Amino acid sequence: MNVKELAWHAEIHQFRHECTLLKMLDSLRGIDPKVAERAVYVFDDKADAAHWLTKPILTLGGITPLQALAEGRREDVLWVLNEIFYGLPE
């Protein structure tokens, strides 16, 4: 495999990952539309919102927002989104 092929495989992997994250965000809209829409509103981009939902967040104890939602910590997730929106440290 050469560098060009490696770069092509990396692009394909990234594209599939983005598609998976966007599907996850769409699924969240059916489960908790307020959190999904707030995340998109705060980040002004569906892909960025989806990435954030799957990234460990210090103020959530180092777990992802999706994990926090699964633990019933919806208000914590909305609070962190509010903090980000108003430019306060997460």
PDB file of N, CA, C and O in Angstrom, chain B, residues numbered from 101:
ATOM      1  N   MET B 101       0.855  -1.170   0.000  1.00  0.00           N
ATOM      2  CA  MET B 101       0.000   0.000   0.000  1.00  0.00           C
ATOM      3  C   MET B 101       0.905   1.238   0.000  1.00  0.00           C
ATOM      4  O   MET B 101       1.886   1.305   0.739  1.00  0.00           O
ATOM      5  N   ASN B 102       0.561   2.192  -0.825  1.00  0.00           N
ATOM      6  CA  ASN B 102       1.338   3.436  -0.851  1.00  0.00           C
ATOM      7  C   ASN B 102       0.578   4.538  -0.102  1.00  0.00           C
ATOM      8  O   ASN B 102      -0.540   4.329   0.370  1.00  0.00           O
ATOM      9  N   VAL B 103       1.191   5.688  -0.008  1.00  0.00           N
ATOM     10  CA  VAL B 103       0.603   6.799   0.747  1.00  0.00           C
ATOM     11  C   VAL B 103      -0.721   7.248   0.131  1.00  0.00           C
ATOM     12  O   VAL B 103      -1.656   7.586   0.857  1.00  0.00           O
ATOM     13  N   LYS B 104      -0.808   7.256  -1.173  1.00  0.00           N
ATOM     14  CA  LYS B 104      -2.038   7.676  -1.841  1.00  0.00           C
ATOM     15  C   LYS B 104      -3.197   6.740  -1.481  1.00  0.00           C
ATOM     16  O   LYS B 104      -4.307   7.197  -1.211  1.00  0.00           O
ATOM     17  N   GLU B 105      -2.934   5.443  -1.479  1.00  0.00           N
ATOM     18  CA  GLU B 105      -3.965   4.475  -1.105  1.00  0.00           C
ATOM     19  C   GLU B 105      -4.332   4.616   0.369  1.00  0.00           C
ATOM     20  O   GLU B 105      -5.503   4.533   0.739  1.00  0.00           O
ATOM     21  N   LEU B 106      -3.336   4.825   1.189  1.00  0.00           N
ATOM     22  CA  LEU B 106      -3.578   5.012   2.616  1.00  0.00           C
ATOM     23  C   LEU B 106      -4.458   6.240   2.860  1.00  0.00           C
ATOM     24  O   LEU B 106      -5.383   6.192   3.670  1.00  0.00           O
ATOM     25  N   ALA B 107      -4.174   7.326   2.168  1.00  0.00           N
ATOM     26  CA  ALA B 107      -4.975   8.549   2.293  1.00  0.00           C
ATOM     27  C   ALA B 107      -6.413   8.294   1.842  1.00  0.00           C
ATOM     28  O   ALA B 107      -7.359   8.777   2.463  1.00  0.00           O
ATOM     29  N   TRP B 108      -6.570   7.535   0.764  1.00  0.00           N
ATOM     30  CA  TRP B 108      -7.920   7.219   0.259  1.00  0.00           C
ATOM     31  C   TRP B 108      -8.688   6.413   1.296  1.00  0.00           C
ATOM     32  O   TRP B 108      -9.859   6.694   1.554  1.00  0.00           O
ATOM     33  N   HIS B 109      -8.040   5.405   1.899  1.00  0.00           N
ATOM     34  CA  HIS B 109      -8.696   4.590   2.928  1.00  0.00           C
ATOM     35  C   HIS B 109      -9.067   5.445   4.140  1.00  0.00           C
ATOM     36  O   HIS B 109     -10.129   5.256   4.734  1.00  0.00           O
ATOM     37  N   ALA B 110      -8.206   6.371   4.501  1.00  0.00           N
ATOM     38  CA  ALA B 110      -8.501   7.258   5.634  1.00  0.00           C
ATOM     39  C   ALA B 110      -9.718   8.130   5.332  1.00  0.00           C
ATOM     40  O   ALA B 110     -10.562   8.335   6.204  1.00  0.00           O
ATOM     41  N   GLU B 111      -9.814   8.637   4.119  1.00  0.00           N
ATOM     42  CA  GLU B 111     -10.975   9.454   3.734  1.00  0.00           C
ATOM     43  C   GLU B 111     -12.260   8.645   3.784  1.00  0.00           C
ATOM     44  O   GLU B 111     -13.282   9.130   4.271  1.00  0.00           O
ATOM     45  N   ILE B 112     -12.217   7.416   3.284  1.00  0.00           N
ATOM     46  CA  ILE B 112     -13.396   6.545   3.310  1.00  0.00           C
ATOM     47  C   ILE B 112     -13.806   6.261   4.751  1.00  0.00           C
ATOM     48  O   ILE B 112     -14.991   6.302   5.083  1.00  0.00           O
ATOM     49  N   HIS B 113     -12.831   5.975   5.603  1.00  0.00           N
ATOM     50  CA  HIS B 113     -13.120   5.711   7.014  1.00  0.00           C
ATOM     51  C   HIS B 113     -13.764   6.941   7.666  1.00  0.00           C
ATOM     52  O   HIS B 113     -14.745   6.812   8.398  1.00  0.00           O
ATOM     53  N   GLN B 114     -13.221   8.117   7.405  1.00  0.00           N
ATOM     54  CA  GLN B 114     -13.754   9.357   7.971  1.00  0.00           C
ATOM     55  C   GLN B 114     -15.187   9.600   7.501  1.00  0.00           C
ATOM     56  O   GLN B 114     -16.047   9.990   8.289  1.00  0.00           O
ATOM     57  N   PHE B 115     -15.435   9.367   6.222  1.00  0.00           N
ATOM     58  CA  PHE B 115     -16.776   9.559   5.664  1.00  0.00           C
ATOM     59  C   PHE B 115     -17.768   8.613   6.344  1.00  0.00           C
ATOM     60  O   PHE B 115     -18.865   9.030   6.717  1.00  0.00           O
ATOM     61  N   ARG B 116     -17.389   7.352   6.505  1.00  0.00           N
ATOM     62  CA  ARG B 116     -18.289   6.383   7.158  1.00  0.00           C
ATOM     63  C   ARG B 116     -18.542   6.766   8.612  1.00  0.00           C
ATOM     64  O   ARG B 116     -19.658   6.642   9.116  1.00  0.00           O
ATOM     65  N   HIS B 117     -17.494   7.229   9.270  1.00  0.00           N
ATOM     66  CA  HIS B 117     -17.628   7.657  10.669  1.00  0.00           C
ATOM     67  C   HIS B 117     -18.607   8.829  10.773  1.00  0.00           C
ATOM     68  O   HIS B 117     -19.475   8.844  11.646  1.00  0.00           O
ATOM     69  N   GLU B 118     -18.462   9.812   9.876  1.00  0.00           N
ATOM     70  CA  GLU B 118     -19.371  10.968   9.860  1.00  0.00           C
ATOM     71  C   GLU B 118     -20.812  10.518   9.629  1.00  0.00           C
ATOM     72  O   GLU B 118     -21.728  11.001  10.296  1.00  0.00           O
ATOM     73  N   CYS B 119     -21.013   9.609   8.701  1.00  0.00           N
ATOM     74  CA  CYS B 119     -22.367   9.112   8.408  1.00  0.00           C
ATOM     75  C   CYS B 119     -22.961   8.419   9.628  1.00  0.00           C
ATOM     76  O   CYS B 119     -24.140   8.599   9.933  1.00  0.00           O
ATOM     77  N   THR B 120     -22.154   7.631  10.323  1.00  0.00           N
ATOM     78  CA  THR B 120     -22.618   6.946  11.527  1.00  0.00           C
ATOM     79  C   THR B 120     -23.010   7.953  12.604  1.00  0.00           C
ATOM     80  O   THR B 120     -24.045   7.800  13.252  1.00  0.00           O
ATOM     81  N   LEU B 121     -22.186   8.979  12.795  1.00  0.00           N
ATOM     82  CA  LEU B 121     -22.502   9.995  13.794  1.00  0.00           C
ATOM     83  C   LEU B 121     -23.781  10.750  13.449  1.00  0.00           C
ATOM     84  O   LEU B 121     -24.586  11.044  14.333  1.00  0.00           O
ATOM     85  N   LEU B 122     -23.968  11.063  12.183  1.00  0.00           N
ATOM     86  CA  LEU B 122     -25.181  11.776  11.779  1.00  0.00           C
ATOM     87  C   LEU B 122     -26.420  10.901  11.963  1.00  0.00           C
ATOM     88  O   LEU B 122     -27.479  11.408  12.332  1.00  0.00           O
ATOM     89  N   LYS B 123     -26.305   9.605  11.713  1.00  0.00           N
ATOM     90  CA  LYS B 123     -27.425   8.688  11.960  1.00  0.00           C
ATOM     91  C   LYS B 123     -27.736   8.634  13.448  1.00  0.00           C
ATOM     92  O   LYS B 123     -28.901   8.588  13.843  1.00  0.00           O
ATOM     93  N   MET B 124     -26.680   8.638  14.283  1.00  0.00           N
ATOM     94  CA  MET B 124     -26.872   8.638  15.723  1.00  0.00           C
ATOM     95  C   MET B 124     -27.620   9.900  16.159  1.00  0.00           C
ATOM     96  O   MET B 124     -28.524   9.831  16.992  1.00  0.00           O
ATOM     97  N   LEU B 125     -27.247  11.039  15.600  1.00  0.00           N
ATOM     98  CA  LEU B 125     -27.914  12.291  15.932  1.00  0.00           C
ATOM     99  C   LEU B 125     -29.381  12.242  15.522  1.00  0.00           C
ATOM    100  O   LEU B 125     -30.248  12.701  16.266  1.00  0.00           O
ATOM    101  N   ASP B 126     -29.663  11.693  14.349  1.00  0.00           N
ATOM    102  CA  ASP B 126     -31.056  11.542  13.913  1.00  0.00           C
ATOM    103  C   ASP B 126     -31.832  10.626  14.859  1.00  0.00           C
ATOM    104  O   ASP B 126     -32.997  10.886  15.159  1.00  0.00           O
ATOM    105  N   SER B 127     -31.195   9.568  15.321  1.00  0.00           N
ATOM    106  CA  SER B 127     -31.855   8.671  16.278  1.00  0.00           C
ATOM    107  C   SER B 127     -32.133   9.390  17.590  1.00  0.00           C
ATOM    108  O   SER B 127     -33.193   9.209  18.189  1.00  0.00           O
ATOM    109  N   LEU B 128     -31.188  10.202  18.034  1.00  0.00           N
ATOM    110  CA  LEU B 128     -31.388  10.961  19.269  1.00  0.00           C
ATOM    111  C   LEU B 128     -32.561  11.926  19.130  1.00  0.00           C
ATOM    112  O   LEU B 128     -33.289  12.166  20.093  1.00  0.00           O
ATOM    113  N   ARG B 129     -32.742  12.470  17.949  1.00  0.00           N
ATOM    114  CA  ARG B 129     -33.898  13.369  17.724  1.00  0.00           C
ATOM    115  C   ARG B 129     -35.215  12.676  18.033  1.00  0.00           C
ATOM    116  O   ARG B 129     -36.147  13.307  18.531  1.00  0.00           O
ATOM    117  N   GLY B 130     -35.299  11.374  17.739  1.00  0.00           N
ATOM    118  CA  GLY B 130     -36.516  10.619  18.038  1.00  0.00           C
ATOM    119  C   GLY B 130     -36.666  10.291  19.513  1.00  0.00           C
ATOM    120  O   GLY B 130     -37.777  10.071  19.995  1.00  0.00           O
ATOM    121  N   ILE B 131     -35.556  10.260  20.226  1.00  0.00           N
ATOM    122  CA  ILE B 131     -35.573   9.909  21.648  1.00  0.00           C
ATOM    123  C   ILE B 131     -35.685  11.161  22.520  1.00  0.00           C
ATOM    124  O   ILE B 131     -36.502  11.217  23.439  1.00  0.00           O
ATOM    125  N   ASP B 132     -34.866  12.147  22.225  1.00  0.00           N
ATOM    126  CA  ASP B 132     -34.846  13.386  23.003  1.00  0.00           C
ATOM    127  C   ASP B 132     -34.599  14.559  22.054  1.00  0.00           C
ATOM    128  O   ASP B 132     -33.469  15.031  21.922  1.00  0.00           O
ATOM    129  N   PRO B 133     -35.660  15.025  21.397  1.00  0.00           N
ATOM    130  CA  PRO B 133     -35.485  16.089  20.412  1.00  0.00           C
ATOM    131  C   PRO B 133     -34.895  17.372  20.979  1.00  0.00           C
ATOM    132  O   PRO B 133     -34.171  18.076  20.276  1.00  0.00           O
ATOM    133  N   LYS B 134     -35.191  17.690  22.241  1.00  0.00           N
ATOM    134  CA  LYS B 134     -34.687  18.935  22.815  1.00  0.00           C
ATOM    135  C   LYS B 134     -33.160  18.914  22.904  1.00  0.00           C
ATOM    136  O   LYS B 134     -32.510  19.895  22.541  1.00  0.00           O
ATOM    137  N   VAL B 135     -32.587  17.823  23.376  1.00  0.00           N
ATOM    138  CA  VAL B 135     -31.127  17.736  23.491  1.00  0.00           C
ATOM    139  C   VAL B 135     -30.495  17.760  22.111  1.00  0.00           C
ATOM    140  O   VAL B 135     -29.515  18.470  21.888  1.00  0.00           O
ATOM    141  N   ALA B 136     -31.049  16.987  21.180  1.00  0.00           N
ATOM    142  CA  ALA B 136     -30.485  16.935  19.818  1.00  0.00           C
ATOM    143  C   ALA B 136     -30.522  18.305  19.163  1.00  0.00           C
ATOM    144  O   ALA B 136     -29.523  18.753  18.601  1.00  0.00           O
ATOM    145  N   GLU B 137     -31.650  18.965  19.231  1.00  0.00           N
ATOM    146  CA  GLU B 137     -31.774  20.277  18.591  1.00  0.00           C
ATOM    147  C   GLU B 137     -30.913  21.332  19.281  1.00  0.00           C
ATOM    148  O   GLU B 137     -30.349  22.209  18.627  1.00  0.00           O
ATOM    149  N   ARG B 138     -30.820  21.240  20.591  1.00  0.00           N
ATOM    150  CA  ARG B 138     -29.984  22.209  21.317  1.00  0.00           C
ATOM    151  C   ARG B 138     -28.513  22.036  20.932  1.00  0.00           C
ATOM    152  O   ARG B 138     -27.798  23.023  20.760  1.00  0.00           O
ATOM    153  N   ALA B 139     -28.070  20.808  20.798  1.00  0.00           N
ATOM    154  CA  ALA B 139     -26.680  20.558  20.408  1.00  0.00           C
ATOM    155  C   ALA B 139     -26.407  21.118  19.014  1.00  0.00           C
ATOM    156  O   ALA B 139     -25.373  21.749  18.792  1.00  0.00           O
ATOM    157  N   VAL B 140     -27.320  20.894  18.084  1.00  0.00           N
ATOM    158  CA  VAL B 140     -27.144  21.431  16.725  1.00  0.00           C
ATOM    159  C   VAL B 140     -27.157  22.950  16.761  1.00  0.00           C
ATOM    160  O   VAL B 140     -26.371  23.593  16.065  1.00  0.00           O
ATOM    161  N   TYR B 141     -28.033  23.525  17.558  1.00  0.00           N
ATOM    162  CA  TYR B 141     -28.115  24.979  17.664  1.00  0.00           C
ATOM    163  C   TYR B 141     -26.820  25.565  18.243  1.00  0.00           C
ATOM    164  O   TYR B 141     -26.299  26.558  17.736  1.00  0.00           O
ATOM    165  N   VAL B 142     -26.314  24.944  19.300  1.00  0.00           N
ATOM    166  CA  VAL B 142     -25.103  25.450  19.962  1.00  0.00           C
ATOM    167  C   VAL B 142     -23.894  25.368  19.040  1.00  0.00           C
ATOM    168  O   VAL B 142     -23.097  26.304  18.971  1.00  0.00           O
ATOM    169  N   PHE B 143     -23.758  24.251  18.332  1.00  0.00           N
ATOM    170  CA  PHE B 143     -22.580  24.063  17.483  1.00  0.00           C
ATOM    171  C   PHE B 143     -22.795  24.544  16.058  1.00  0.00           C
ATOM    172  O   PHE B 143     -21.846  24.614  15.276  1.00  0.00           O
ATOM    173  N   ASP B 144     -24.031  24.875  15.714  1.00  0.00           N
ATOM    174  CA  ASP B 144     -24.369  25.405  14.391  1.00  0.00           C
ATOM    175  C   ASP B 144     -23.942  24.471  13.260  1.00  0.00           C
ATOM    176  O   ASP B 144     -23.657  24.913  12.146  1.00  0.00           O
ATOM    177  N   ASP B 145     -23.901  23.170  13.565  1.00  0.00           N
ATOM    178  CA  ASP B 145     -23.471  22.192  12.574  1.00  0.00           C
ATOM    179  C   ASP B 145     -23.835  20.800  13.093  1.00  0.00           C
ATOM    180  O   ASP B 145     -23.504  20.455  14.228  1.00  0.00           O
ATOM    181  N   LYS B 146     -24.510  20.005  12.273  1.00  0.00           N
ATOM    182  CA  LYS B 146     -24.914  18.670  12.705  1.00  0.00           C
ATOM    183  C   LYS B 146     -23.719  17.774  13.022  1.00  0.00           C
ATOM    184  O   LYS B 146     -23.721  17.061  14.025  1.00  0.00           O
ATOM    185  N   ALA B 147     -22.702  17.812  12.167  1.00  0.00           N
ATOM    186  CA  ALA B 147     -21.532  16.946  12.387  1.00  0.00           C
ATOM    187  C   ALA B 147     -20.802  17.328  13.672  1.00  0.00           C
ATOM    188  O   ALA B 147     -20.391  16.450  14.431  1.00  0.00           O
ATOM    189  N   ASP B 148     -20.637  18.623  13.922  1.00  0.00           N
ATOM    190  CA  ASP B 148     -19.970  19.066  15.152  1.00  0.00           C
ATOM    191  C   ASP B 148     -20.783  18.673  16.387  1.00  0.00           C
ATOM    192  O   ASP B 148     -20.220  18.259  17.400  1.00  0.00           O
ATOM    193  N   ALA B 149     -22.093  18.805  16.300  1.00  0.00           N
ATOM    194  CA  ALA B 149     -22.961  18.416  17.417  1.00  0.00           C
ATOM    195  C   ALA B 149     -22.836  16.915  17.677  1.00  0.00           C
ATOM    196  O   ALA B 149     -22.729  16.488  18.827  1.00  0.00           O
ATOM    197  N   ALA B 150     -22.848  16.125  16.618  1.00  0.00           N
ATOM    198  CA  ALA B 150     -22.737  14.670  16.765  1.00  0.00           C
ATOM    199  C   ALA B 150     -21.389  14.286  17.364  1.00  0.00           C
ATOM    200  O   ALA B 150     -21.321  13.395  18.212  1.00  0.00           O
ATOM    201  N   HIS B 151     -20.326  14.940  16.938  1.00  0.00           N
ATOM    202  CA  HIS B 151     -19.003  14.676  17.514  1.00  0.00           C
ATOM    203  C   HIS B 151     -19.009  14.999  19.004  1.00  0.00           C
ATOM    204  O   HIS B 151     -18.502  14.220  19.812  1.00  0.00           O
ATOM    205  N   TRP B 152     -19.575  16.136  19.367  1.00  0.00           N
ATOM    206  CA  TRP B 152     -19.594  16.544  20.768  1.00  0.00           C
ATOM    207  C   TRP B 152     -20.330  15.517  21.626  1.00  0.00           C
ATOM    208  O   TRP B 152     -19.894  15.208  22.735  1.00  0.00           O
ATOM    209  N   LEU B 153     -21.424  14.998  21.126  1.00  0.00           N
ATOM    210  CA  LEU B 153     -22.217  14.029  21.886  1.00  0.00           C
ATOM    211  C   LEU B 153     -21.447  12.747  22.192  1.00  0.00           C
ATOM    212  O   LEU B 153     -21.810  12.009  23.108  1.00  0.00           O
ATOM    213  N   THR B 154     -20.396  12.481  21.436  1.00  0.00           N
ATOM    214  CA  THR B 154     -19.628  11.248  21.622  1.00  0.00           C
ATOM    215  C   THR B 154     -18.233  11.498  22.192  1.00  0.00           C
ATOM    216  O   THR B 154     -17.400  10.591  22.221  1.00  0.00           O
ATOM    217  N   LYS B 155     -17.980  12.719  22.641  1.00  0.00           N
ATOM    218  CA  LYS B 155     -16.663  13.092  23.173  1.00  0.00           C
ATOM    219  C   LYS B 155     -16.731  13.170  24.699  1.00  0.00           C
ATOM    220  O   LYS B 155     -17.643  13.796  25.239  1.00  0.00           O
ATOM    221  N   PRO B 156     -15.788  12.548  25.399  1.00  0.00           N
ATOM    222  CA  PRO B 156     -15.789  12.674  26.868  1.00  0.00           C
ATOM    223  C   PRO B 156     -15.668  14.144  27.293  1.00  0.00           C
ATOM    224  O   PRO B 156     -14.856  14.900  26.760  1.00  0.00           O
ATOM    225  N   ILE B 157     -16.491  14.517  28.255  1.00  0.00           N
ATOM    226  CA  ILE B 157     -16.555  15.900  28.736  1.00  0.00           C
ATOM    227  C   ILE B 157     -16.181  15.918  30.224  1.00  0.00           C
ATOM    228  O   ILE B 157     -16.774  15.199  31.028  1.00  0.00           O
ATOM    229  N   LEU B 158     -15.211  16.731  30.573  1.00  0.00           N
ATOM    230  CA  LEU B 158     -14.747  16.803  31.961  1.00  0.00           C
ATOM    231  C   LEU B 158     -15.867  17.129  32.937  1.00  0.00           C
ATOM    232  O   LEU B 158     -15.983  16.488  33.981  1.00  0.00           O
ATOM    233  N   THR B 159     -16.685  18.110  32.614  1.00  0.00           N
ATOM    234  CA  THR B 159     -17.734  18.530  33.552  1.00  0.00           C
ATOM    235  C   THR B 159     -18.836  17.489  33.706  1.00  0.00           C
ATOM    236  O   THR B 159     -19.689  17.611  34.586  1.00  0.00           O
ATOM    237  N   LEU B 160     -18.822  16.469  32.856  1.00  0.00           N
ATOM    238  CA  LEU B 160     -19.764  15.352  33.017  1.00  0.00           C
ATOM    239  C   LEU B 160     -19.066  14.163  33.680  1.00  0.00           C
ATOM    240  O   LEU B 160     -19.571  13.040  33.656  1.00  0.00           O
ATOM    241  N   GLY B 161     -17.915  14.423  34.261  1.00  0.00           N
ATOM    242  CA  GLY B 161     -17.177  13.364  34.934  1.00  0.00           C
ATOM    243  C   GLY B 161     -16.335  12.527  33.990  1.00  0.00           C
ATOM    244  O   GLY B 161     -15.959  11.402  34.316  1.00  0.00           O
ATOM    245  N   GLY B 162     -16.039  13.075  32.820  1.00  0.00           N
ATOM    246  CA  GLY B 162     -15.202  12.364  31.865  1.00  0.00           C
ATOM    247  C   GLY B 162     -15.940  11.374  30.987  1.00  0.00           C
ATOM    248  O   GLY B 162     -15.318  10.589  30.271  1.00  0.00           O
ATOM    249  N   ILE B 163     -17.263  11.406  31.037  1.00  0.00           N
ATOM    250  CA  ILE B 163     -18.049  10.540  30.159  1.00  0.00           C
ATOM    251  C   ILE B 163     -18.623  11.372  29.021  1.00  0.00           C
ATOM    252  O   ILE B 163     -18.589  12.601  29.065  1.00  0.00           O
ATOM    253  N   THR B 164     -19.146  10.702  28.010  1.00  0.00           N
ATOM    254  CA  THR B 164     -19.727  11.418  26.880  1.00  0.00           C
ATOM    255  C   THR B 164     -21.130  11.908  27.235  1.00  0.00           C
ATOM    256  O   THR B 164     -21.772  11.357  28.129  1.00  0.00           O
ATOM    257  N   PRO B 165     -21.604  12.935  26.540  1.00  0.00           N
ATOM    258  CA  PRO B 165     -22.983  13.364  26.762  1.00  0.00           C
ATOM    259  C   PRO B 165     -24.003  12.237  26.537  1.00  0.00           C
ATOM    260  O   PRO B 165     -25.002  12.153  27.250  1.00  0.00           O
ATOM    261  N   LEU B 166     -23.750  11.378  25.552  1.00  0.00           N
ATOM    262  CA  LEU B 166     -24.666  10.252  25.340  1.00  0.00           C
ATOM    263  C   LEU B 166     -24.676   9.308  26.537  1.00  0.00           C
ATOM    264  O   LEU B 166     -25.733   8.818  26.934  1.00  0.00           O
ATOM    265  N   GLN B 167     -23.508   9.052  27.111  1.00  0.00           N
ATOM    266  CA  GLN B 167     -23.454   8.214  28.306  1.00  0.00           C
ATOM    267  C   GLN B 167     -24.198   8.886  29.462  1.00  0.00           C
ATOM    268  O   GLN B 167     -24.910   8.222  30.217  1.00  0.00           O
ATOM    269  N   ALA B 168     -24.033  10.193  29.595  1.00  0.00           N
ATOM    270  CA  ALA B 168     -24.740  10.921  30.650  1.00  0.00           C
ATOM    271  C   ALA B 168     -26.250  10.829  30.444  1.00  0.00           C
ATOM    272  O   ALA B 168     -27.001  10.646  31.402  1.00  0.00           O
ATOM    273  N   LEU B 169     -26.691  10.956  29.199  1.00  0.00           N
ATOM    274  CA  LEU B 169     -28.123  10.812  28.910  1.00  0.00           C
ATOM    275  C   LEU B 169     -28.609   9.417  29.285  1.00  0.00           C
ATOM    276  O   LEU B 169     -29.696   9.265  29.843  1.00  0.00           O
ATOM    277  N   ALA B 170     -27.810   8.404  28.981  1.00  0.00           N
ATOM    278  CA  ALA B 170     -28.179   7.025  29.313  1.00  0.00           C
ATOM    279  C   ALA B 170     -28.279   6.815  30.820  1.00  0.00           C
ATOM    280  O   ALA B 170     -29.022   5.950  31.285  1.00  0.00           O
ATOM    281  N   GLU B 171     -27.533   7.605  31.575  1.00  0.00           N
ATOM    282  CA  GLU B 171     -27.568   7.524  33.041  1.00  0.00           C
ATOM    283  C   GLU B 171     -28.670   8.395  33.640  1.00  0.00           C
ATOM    284  O   GLU B 171     -28.796   8.480  34.862  1.00  0.00           O
ATOM    285  N   GLY B 172     -29.463   9.039  32.793  1.00  0.00           N
ATOM    286  CA  GLY B 172     -30.549   9.880  33.284  1.00  0.00           C
ATOM    287  C   GLY B 172     -30.113  11.283  33.670  1.00  0.00           C
ATOM    288  O   GLY B 172     -30.804  11.959  34.432  1.00  0.00           O
ATOM    289  N   ARG B 173     -28.983  11.724  33.156  1.00  0.00           N
ATOM    290  CA  ARG B 173     -28.441  13.043  33.515  1.00  0.00           C
ATOM    291  C   ARG B 173     -28.711  14.068  32.411  1.00  0.00           C
ATOM    292  O   ARG B 173     -27.820  14.824  32.023  1.00  0.00           O
ATOM    293  N   ARG B 174     -29.910  14.083  31.927  1.00  0.00           N
ATOM    294  CA  ARG B 174     -30.319  14.975  30.838  1.00  0.00           C
ATOM    295  C   ARG B 174     -30.079  16.439  31.178  1.00  0.00           C
ATOM    296  O   ARG B 174     -29.556  17.191  30.355  1.00  0.00           O
ATOM    297  N   GLU B 175     -30.453  16.842  32.369  1.00  0.00           N
ATOM    298  CA  GLU B 175     -30.294  18.244  32.773  1.00  0.00           C
ATOM    299  C   GLU B 175     -28.821  18.646  32.802  1.00  0.00           C
ATOM    300  O   GLU B 175     -28.482  19.788  32.490  1.00  0.00           O
ATOM    301  N   ASP B 176     -27.956  17.723  33.172  1.00  0.00           N
ATOM    302  CA  ASP B 176     -26.516  18.013  33.158  1.00  0.00           C
ATOM    303  C   ASP B 176     -26.035  18.283  31.734  1.00  0.00           C
ATOM    304  O   ASP B 176     -25.250  19.203  31.504  1.00  0.00           O
ATOM    305  N   VAL B 177     -26.504  17.484  30.787  1.00  0.00           N
ATOM    306  CA  VAL B 177     -26.113  17.653  29.383  1.00  0.00           C
ATOM    307  C   VAL B 177     -26.616  18.998  28.867  1.00  0.00           C
ATOM    308  O   VAL B 177     -25.877  19.725  28.202  1.00  0.00           O
ATOM    309  N   LEU B 178     -27.864  19.330  29.169  1.00  0.00           N
ATOM    310  CA  LEU B 178     -28.406  20.617  28.743  1.00  0.00           C
ATOM    311  C   LEU B 178     -27.656  21.776  29.405  1.00  0.00           C
ATOM    312  O   LEU B 178     -27.444  22.814  28.777  1.00  0.00           O
ATOM    313  N   TRP B 179     -27.257  21.608  30.656  1.00  0.00           N
ATOM    314  CA  TRP B 179     -26.500  22.646  31.356  1.00  0.00           C
ATOM    315  C   TRP B 179     -25.154  22.888  30.662  1.00  0.00           C
ATOM    316  O   TRP B 179     -24.762  24.036  30.449  1.00  0.00           O
ATOM    317  N   VAL B 180     -24.444  21.801  30.309  1.00  0.00           N
ATOM    318  CA  VAL B 180     -23.151  21.941  29.638  1.00  0.00           C
ATOM    319  C   VAL B 180     -23.338  22.620  28.283  1.00  0.00           C
ATOM    320  O   VAL B 180     -22.550  23.492  27.917  1.00  0.00           O
ATOM    321  N   LEU B 181     -24.368  22.235  27.539  1.00  0.00           N
ATOM    322  CA  LEU B 181     -24.641  22.899  26.259  1.00  0.00           C
ATOM    323  C   LEU B 181     -24.879  24.390  26.464  1.00  0.00           C
ATOM    324  O   LEU B 181     -24.407  25.209  25.675  1.00  0.00           O
ATOM    325  N   ASN B 182     -25.598  24.741  27.501  1.00  0.00           N
ATOM    326  CA  ASN B 182     -25.848  26.147  27.812  1.00  0.00           C
ATOM    327  C   ASN B 182     -24.549  26.872  28.134  1.00  0.00           C
ATOM    328  O   ASN B 182     -24.342  28.003  27.696  1.00  0.00           O
ATOM    329  N   GLU B 183     -23.679  26.228  28.892  1.00  0.00           N
ATOM    330  CA  GLU B 183     -22.387  26.820  29.233  1.00  0.00           C
ATOM    331  C   GLU B 183     -21.558  27.065  27.969  1.00  0.00           C
ATOM    332  O   GLU B 183     -20.928  28.113  27.830  1.00  0.00           O
ATOM    333  N   ILE B 184     -21.561  26.108  27.060  1.00  0.00           N
ATOM    334  CA  ILE B 184     -20.819  26.257  25.804  1.00  0.00           C
ATOM    335  C   ILE B 184     -21.411  27.396  24.983  1.00  0.00           C
ATOM    336  O   ILE B 184     -20.677  28.214  24.430  1.00  0.00           O
ATOM    337  N   PHE B 185     -22.723  27.447  24.904  1.00  0.00           N
ATOM    338  CA  PHE B 185     -23.396  28.473  24.124  1.00  0.00           C
ATOM    339  C   PHE B 185     -23.036  29.876  24.598  1.00  0.00           C
ATOM    340  O   PHE B 185     -22.828  30.781  23.790  1.00  0.00           O
ATOM    341  N   TYR B 186     -22.965  30.046  25.906  1.00  0.00           N
ATOM    342  CA  TYR B 186     -22.658  31.358  26.446  1.00  0.00           C
ATOM    343  C   TYR B 186     -21.164  31.592  26.650  1.00  0.00           C
ATOM    344  O   TYR B 186     -20.760  32.585  27.256  1.00  0.00           O
ATOM    345  N   GLY B 187     -20.339  30.662  26.132  1.00  0.00           N
ATOM    346  CA  GLY B 187     -18.908  30.856  26.130  1.00  0.00           C
ATOM    347  C   GLY B 187     -18.207  30.597  27.444  1.00  0.00           C
ATOM    348  O   GLY B 187     -17.087  31.063  27.658  1.00  0.00           O
ATOM    349  N   LEU B 188     -18.847  29.869  28.313  1.00  0.00           N
ATOM    350  CA  LEU B 188     -18.226  29.532  29.583  1.00  0.00           C
ATOM    351  C   LEU B 188     -17.427  28.238  29.411  1.00  0.00           C
ATOM    352  O   LEU B 188     -17.781  27.412  28.570  1.00  0.00           O
ATOM    353  N   PRO B 189     -16.372  28.046  30.181  1.00  0.00           N
ATOM    354  CA  PRO B 189     -15.564  26.841  30.002  1.00  0.00           C
ATOM    355  C   PRO B 189     -16.368  25.589  30.243  1.00  0.00           C
ATOM    356  O   PRO B 189     -17.216  25.545  31.134  1.00  0.00           O
ATOM    357  N   GLU B 190     -16.096  24.551  29.433  1.00  0.00           N
ATOM    358  CA  GLU B 190     -16.806  23.291  29.690  1.00  0.00           C
ATOM    359  C   GLU B 190     -16.025  22.533  30.657  1.00  0.00           C
ATOM    360  O   GLU B 190     -16.417  21.430  31.037  1.00  0.00           O
TER     361      GLU B 190
END
